[in-house]
Amino acid sequence: MYECRNAGNKFRPVTSIVEKAFYVFLIALSIFILGVQIGIKHGRELQKEDICIEYGYCLPN
């Protein structure tokens, strides 16, 4: 998985392109999931507002 090579006096792990792509995929997936959660929260707030307007019954938090 990791291989250390001597580059001067610094040791750096050598990562494959597949591993970097996997990390990019995980970051993109986490951003997408966060966006979905924020959208769900916003939709529920709008739903409460619509019920209040349509039926005149305001739901408490």
Distance bins in CASP14 RR format, pairs under 12 A and 6 or more apart:
PFRMAT RR
TARGET T0000
AUTHOR 0000-0000-0000
RMODE 2
METHOD distances of the structure
MODEL  1
1 13 0 0 0 0 1 0 0 0 0 0 0
1 14 0 0 0 0 1 0 0 0 0 0 0
1 15 0 0 0 0 1 0 0 0 0 0 0
1 16 0 0 0 0 1 0 0 0 0 0 0
1 18 0 0 0 0 0 1 0 0 0 0 0
1 19 1 0 0 1 0 0 0 0 0 0 0
1 22 0 0 0 0 0 1 0 0 0 0 0
2 11 0 0 0 0 0 1 0 0 0 0 0
2 12 0 0 0 0 1 0 0 0 0 0 0
2 13 1 0 1 0 0 0 0 0 0 0 0
2 14 1 0 0 1 0 0 0 0 0 0 0
2 15 1 0 0 1 0 0 0 0 0 0 0
2 16 0 0 0 0 1 0 0 0 0 0 0
2 19 0 0 0 0 1 0 0 0 0 0 0
3 11 0 0 0 0 0 1 0 0 0 0 0
3 12 0 0 0 0 1 0 0 0 0 0 0
3 13 1 0 0 1 0 0 0 0 0 0 0
3 14 1 0 1 0 0 0 0 0 0 0 0
3 15 0 0 0 0 1 0 0 0 0 0 0
3 16 0 0 0 0 1 0 0 0 0 0 0
3 19 0 0 0 0 0 1 0 0 0 0 0
4 10 0 0 0 0 1 0 0 0 0 0 0
4 11 1 0 1 0 0 0 0 0 0 0 0
4 12 1 0 0 1 0 0 0 0 0 0 0
4 13 1 0 0 1 0 0 0 0 0 0 0
4 14 1 0 0 1 0 0 0 0 0 0 0
4 15 0 0 0 0 0 1 0 0 0 0 0
5 11 1 0 0 1 0 0 0 0 0 0 0
5 12 1 0 0 1 0 0 0 0 0 0 0
5 13 0 0 0 0 1 0 0 0 0 0 0
5 14 1 0 1 0 0 0 0 0 0 0 0
5 15 0 0 0 0 0 1 0 0 0 0 0
6 12 0 0 0 0 1 0 0 0 0 0 0
6 14 0 0 0 0 0 1 0 0 0 0 0
7 13 0 0 0 0 0 1 0 0 0 0 0
7 14 0 0 0 0 1 0 0 0 0 0 0
13 19 0 0 0 0 1 0 0 0 0 0 0
13 20 0 0 0 0 0 1 0 0 0 0 0
14 20 0 0 0 0 0 1 0 0 0 0 0
15 21 0 0 0 0 0 1 0 0 0 0 0
15 22 0 0 0 0 1 0 0 0 0 0 0
15 23 0 0 0 0 1 0 0 0 0 0 0
15 24 0 0 0 0 0 1 0 0 0 0 0
16 22 0 0 0 0 1 0 0 0 0 0 0
16 23 0 0 0 0 0 1 0 0 0 0 0
17 23 0 0 0 0 0 1 0 0 0 0 0
17 24 0 0 0 0 0 1 0 0 0 0 0
18 24 0 0 0 0 0 1 0 0 0 0 0
18 25 0 0 0 0 0 1 0 0 0 0 0
19 25 0 0 0 0 0 1 0 0 0 0 0
19 26 0 0 0 0 0 1 0 0 0 0 0
20 26 0 0 0 0 0 1 0 0 0 0 0
20 27 0 0 0 0 0 1 0 0 0 0 0
21 27 0 0 0 0 0 1 0 0 0 0 0
21 28 0 0 0 0 0 1 0 0 0 0 0
22 28 0 0 0 0 0 1 0 0 0 0 0
22 29 0 0 0 0 0 1 0 0 0 0 0
23 29 0 0 0 0 0 1 0 0 0 0 0
23 30 0 0 0 0 0 1 0 0 0 0 0
24 30 0 0 0 0 0 1 0 0 0 0 0
24 31 0 0 0 0 0 1 0 0 0 0 0
25 31 0 0 0 0 0 1 0 0 0 0 0
25 32 0 0 0 0 0 1 0 0 0 0 0
26 32 0 0 0 0 0 1 0 0 0 0 0
26 33 0 0 0 0 0 1 0 0 0 0 0
27 33 0 0 0 0 0 1 0 0 0 0 0
27 34 0 0 0 0 0 1 0 0 0 0 0
28 34 0 0 0 0 0 1 0 0 0 0 0
28 35 0 0 0 0 0 1 0 0 0 0 0
29 35 0 0 0 0 0 1 0 0 0 0 0
29 36 0 0 0 0 0 1 0 0 0 0 0
30 36 0 0 0 0 0 1 0 0 0 0 0
30 37 0 0 0 0 0 1 0 0 0 0 0
31 37 0 0 0 0 0 1 0 0 0 0 0
31 38 0 0 0 0 0 1 0 0 0 0 0
32 38 0 0 0 0 0 1 0 0 0 0 0
32 39 0 0 0 0 0 1 0 0 0 0 0
33 39 0 0 0 0 0 1 0 0 0 0 0
33 40 0 0 0 0 0 1 0 0 0 0 0
34 40 0 0 0 0 0 1 0 0 0 0 0
34 41 0 0 0 0 0 1 0 0 0 0 0
35 41 0 0 0 0 1 0 0 0 0 0 0
35 42 0 0 0 0 1 0 0 0 0 0 0
36 42 0 0 0 0 0 1 0 0 0 0 0
36 43 0 0 0 0 0 1 0 0 0 0 0
37 43 0 0 0 0 0 1 0 0 0 0 0
37 44 0 0 0 0 0 1 0 0 0 0 0
38 44 0 0 0 0 0 1 0 0 0 0 0
38 45 0 0 0 0 0 1 0 0 0 0 0
39 45 0 0 0 0 1 0 0 0 0 0 0
39 46 0 0 0 0 1 0 0 0 0 0 0
39 47 0 0 0 0 0 1 0 0 0 0 0
40 46 0 0 0 0 0 1 0 0 0 0 0
40 47 0 0 0 0 0 1 0 0 0 0 0
41 47 0 0 0 0 0 1 0 0 0 0 0
41 48 0 0 0 0 0 1 0 0 0 0 0
42 48 0 0 0 0 0 1 0 0 0 0 0
42 49 0 0 0 0 0 1 0 0 0 0 0
43 49 0 0 0 0 1 0 0 0 0 0 0
43 50 0 0 0 0 1 0 0 0 0 0 0
44 50 0 0 0 0 0 1 0 0 0 0 0
44 51 0 0 0 0 0 1 0 0 0 0 0
44 59 0 0 0 0 0 1 0 0 0 0 0
44 61 0 0 0 0 0 1 0 0 0 0 0
45 51 0 0 0 0 0 1 0 0 0 0 0
45 52 0 0 0 0 0 1 0 0 0 0 0
45 59 0 0 0 0 0 1 0 0 0 0 0
45 61 0 0 0 0 1 0 0 0 0 0 0
46 52 0 0 0 0 0 1 0 0 0 0 0
46 53 0 0 0 0 0 1 0 0 0 0 0
47 53 0 0 0 0 0 1 0 0 0 0 0
47 54 0 0 0 0 0 1 0 0 0 0 0
47 55 0 0 0 0 0 1 0 0 0 0 0
47 59 0 0 0 0 1 0 0 0 0 0 0
48 54 0 0 0 0 0 1 0 0 0 0 0
48 55 0 0 0 0 0 1 0 0 0 0 0
48 56 0 0 0 0 0 1 0 0 0 0 0
48 57 0 0 0 0 0 1 0 0 0 0 0
48 58 1 0 0 1 0 0 0 0 0 0 0
48 59 1 0 1 0 0 0 0 0 0 0 0
48 60 0 0 0 0 1 0 0 0 0 0 0
48 61 0 0 0 0 1 0 0 0 0 0 0
49 55 0 0 0 0 0 1 0 0 0 0 0
49 56 0 0 0 0 0 1 0 0 0 0 0
49 57 0 0 0 0 0 1 0 0 0 0 0
49 58 0 0 0 0 1 0 0 0 0 0 0
49 59 0 0 0 0 1 0 0 0 0 0 0
50 56 0 0 0 0 0 1 0 0 0 0 0
50 57 0 0 0 0 0 1 0 0 0 0 0
50 58 0 0 0 0 0 1 0 0 0 0 0
50 59 0 0 0 0 0 1 0 0 0 0 0
51 57 1 0 0 1 0 0 0 0 0 0 0
51 58 1 0 0 1 0 0 0 0 0 0 0
51 59 1 0 0 1 0 0 0 0 0 0 0
51 60 0 0 0 0 0 1 0 0 0 0 0
52 58 1 0 1 0 0 0 0 0 0 0 0
52 59 1 0 0 1 0 0 0 0 0 0 0
52 60 0 0 0 0 0 1 0 0 0 0 0
53 59 0 0 0 0 0 1 0 0 0 0 0
END
